[in-house]
């Protein structure tokens, strides 16, 4: 179960389990086998996973009536259980990029929390989606099914399932890294290379539990990989593209801080200070003005590519940079031009 401290944070919402059947295992339906080993997993949820092809035995997908045999290696990807939070439907505008009977693709605005939790029980994307889906269908039980989240102060493309089956199949896509995600980020400093990869396990910071930190030795935390490449250089800051191989809480933000290029104006990870540049008053005022235009981390979920969970069709969605990021980038472009004059 995700911790409430991270309720609005970037994260892929699935759980992965692996079991090896005992040498003396008697034949037993795999749904019953898994129900006895996974806490709070209902039979329906496990059967949905089987229908979605998310239960593998010895690396091959099986149905729920498969009989477990001694020595079988069993893996399953399940969507995380929903939170025990009452969802209040709210008529809040949402930018829908795509919708059919199975999925929705949303262009989330910065400042909107994704899911209700302590301190944010209303005004979230889930509140807005619940209202929209119930109005659309006339069904008072209709609700969105999350497969990932993006941070409150990150803008951009987000995928939502409309059925439990679509949610389960999409969770498998996220786990298999077959969903393509690209982010645009403005970071402090002039990147030394044109592109690179950041690998480092992520876990909570030992003294500040609301932050994540990199544990490069690999003995603590979850495996995380971020690929990046330079889009534009502005001397004291760099515009880059980030491609997620994994989707951990605060992955891009923590990884960029780890390589000493934190996101521009990312207060949680030290990017809200003047980390590069001159000491001139005019420059300090320029940065202050940029922070005023963009009062959040400079991170936008730019694009999303996936295989449709029902039709199998390849889909791709691309969103324009949020206006505040566009304005700050334009200011940096202007600044660089005038510095050269």
Secondary structure, 3 states (H helix, E strand, C coil): CCCHHHCCCCEECEEEEEEECCCCCCCEEHHHHHHCCCCCCCHHHHHHHHHCCCEEECCEECCCCCEECCCCEEEEEEECCCCCCCCCCCCCCCCEEEECCCEEEEEECCCCCCCCECCECCCCHHHHHHHHHHHHHCCCCCCCEECEECCCCCEEEEEEECCHHHHHHHHHHHHCCCCEEEEEEEEECCCCCCEEEEECEEEECCCCCCCEEEECCCCCCECCEEEEEEEEECCCEEEEEEEECCCCCCHHHHHHHHCCCCECCCHHHCCCCCCCCCCCHHHHHHHHHHHHHCCCCCEEEEEEEEECCCCCCEEEEECCCCHHHHHHHHHHHHHHHHHHC
